[in-house]
Amino acid sequence: MPEFNPSLLSNVWGIFLVVVFFGGSIFVHELGHFLAARRRGTHVERFSIGFGPPIVKWRGKDGVEYRISWFPLGGYVLLPQLADLGPIEGESTADISKLPPVNYATKMIVFVAGATFNILFAFVLACIVWVIGQPTFSELNTTQIGALAPTI
């Protein structure tokens, strides 16, 4: 029977944490676009975390299709009034000619909202880490300059 490599478990845990935090960052970024678009009155057709075929999808009471897709390397908010991104995000079912035109200010607000939410998210996480603090050894919590940790 092969020996179990303990570093394998830590590598899997590290990959899992990267996927979770990267996915969280994508969610916050796309949430910024979504909320700004809704606030500015543009038509939101789909909110997706990930690309490709959906794993799970549902239509909310607001008419938006929410989905989690197979390739978690990004996400998107399908906004047919702002840009035609059909090859990337999937074809829109909305009739764009019946939707009101979107002005330049609305486009810029929606585009910048994603990055703004990422900056706010980073600030909130930094504040949480600052308040909680980092764990230290009790030997290092002193006014003594220099310390040697005992070896095992």
N, C-alpha and C positions, 0 to 999 in steps of 0.2 A: 504494500500500500504506500503511495507516495506521501512524503512529508507535507504537512500543511504549511504554507508560507505565510507567516503573520503579516508581512508587508502587503500581501495581496488584498487582505481585508481593508487595510488602511488606504490602499489605492482605490478600491471600489468606493469606499466612503468619501474619499476626496473627489472622485468623479461625480458621485451623487450630489455632493454639496455644490460643485460648480454648476451642474445642471439646474439645481433648485434656485440658486442665487441668480444665475444668468436668466432663467425663466422669470424670476421675480422682477428683475430689472426690465425685461421685455414687457411684462404685464404693466408695470408702472408707466413705461414709455408710451405704450399704446393706449393706456387709460387716459393719459394726457391728451392725445389726439382725439379720442372718443368724447371726453367731457367738453373739450373746447368746441368740437364740431356740433355737439348737441346744444351747447349754450348759444352758439352763433346761428342756430336754426338750419344747418345743412342736413341733408338726408344721409343717414347712416344705415348702410345695408347689412354690414357684417363686421363682427369683432372676433378676430381669430388670434389665438396664441399658437404659433407653429404654422408651417406650410404643408401643402399636400392634402391628401384625403383626410377627412375628419375622423377622429377617434370617437368623439362625442359632439353632438350638436343639438341645439334646441332654439326655438324662436320665442323670444320674450314677449311680454304684453306690449312693449313699445315697438314691436315689429322688426327688431334687430335680430339677425341670426347670430347666436353666440356659438363658438366652436373651439375645440382643442384638437389640433391636428398632429400628424405623425412626426414631422420633422421640426424639432423644437429649437431651430436655429434662428428664430425670428418670430414675427407676428405682423399683423396688419389690421387696419380699420378700412373697410371698403367704403369709400366716399366717392360715388360716381360723379358728383358735381365738381369735384376738385381736379381729378386727373383720371385718365383712362389707363388703368393698370391691369387690364383684363388678363394678359398673359401671365402675370405674376400672381395676382390675387384671385383670379377666377372671373368669369364674365358676370356682369351686373344684369339683374333682371328689371331694374328700374328704367323707365322711359325718361331719358335725360332731357328730351325736348319739353317735357311737361313740368320739369323742376325749375324753380326760379334760378337765375344766374347768381353766382357767388362773386362778391367784390374782392379786390386785391387784399384789403385789410383782413377779411375773414380767412382767406387762404393763408396769409402770413401768421395769423394767430393760431390757426390749427396746426400749421407746420412746426412752429416754434414750441407749441405746448408740450410735445413729447420730450424734447431736451430739457425744458423747464421742469417738468415733473421728475426727470432723472436727477437733476441737480438738487431739487427739494428732497428726494428720496435719499440721496447720499448724505445730505445735511442731517436728516432725521436719524439715519443709521449712525453717523458720527456722534451725534448727541447721545444716543443710546449707549454706544461704546464708552463715551467719556463718563457718563453717569455711572454705569455699571463698573467700569474700570477693568483693568487686566489683572489676572491672578499673578501673584508673585510669591516667592519663597519667603517664609517668615524671617530667615536670616538676612534677607535683603531689605527688610523694613526697619532700617536703623539709620542713625546719623553717622555711623562708622564708615570711613572711606575705605573701600576695598573689602572684599569678602571672598573666601574660598568655599565652594560647595563641597561637602564631603563626597568622596568617591566610594563606590560600592565594590 
